[in-house]
């Protein structure tokens, strides 16, 4: 969303500065492209990377936008596309030495091979991460509290995803709630059984969605003439929502 907003605004003859705290543009799209059969998502990122300098956008890589850095430029308008942060459950005895998020796996900051892994959350991302891990020799159990997997996926995507899971070694546990995590002990409850049971994996991966990261927007509120909030920073949704909102905000500046 932020890259699209920057490009459209620059094409409309505005002076545009794009801040990115990572060393490369693309945000969550770069992570998503690591999932099986999603590599073509990088084509869109690469296209925008090529177009931004041609349009005259000043790109600041490895530079997180703060209220101070933004206000120092004396902008007339600011579009905040700060994305979201992974949801991590607040289990009392959760040990970060044995747990991470789906983002950590896809960005490569946690590498697992030939491990017993439990993935908690069977939405699109959870299913994709389960396949990603299984392809690397891990023994994966996918736990989802709903009776069906990937209910947040579009129809064709869901069909292909479920087909791939069916052909994989991933063990699927639907209608199953993760009740607690203590170290490497996962306590779960199946809808069909009132008694709790346990899993004892070597690693736990949480794929429970994202929550908006709107801190910068809130800090800039009332300090700039025009302020927009787009993409997952507004509400976690699909890629096309972020792209649309970015383009729309740029045309309203």
Secondary structure, DSSP 8 states (H G I E B T S, - for coil): -HHHHHHHHHHTT---EEEESSSSS-THHHHHTTSTT-TTHHHHHHHHHHHHHHHT-EEEET----HHHHHHTT-SEEEE---EEE-----TB--GGGEEEHHHHHHTSS---S-EEEEE--SHHHHHHHHHHHTTT-EEEEE-SSSSS-TTS-HHHHHHHHHHHHTSS-EEE-SEEEEEEETTEEEEEETT-SSEEEE--SEEEE---EEE--HHHHHHTTTSSEEEE-GGGT----HHHHHHHHHHHHHH-
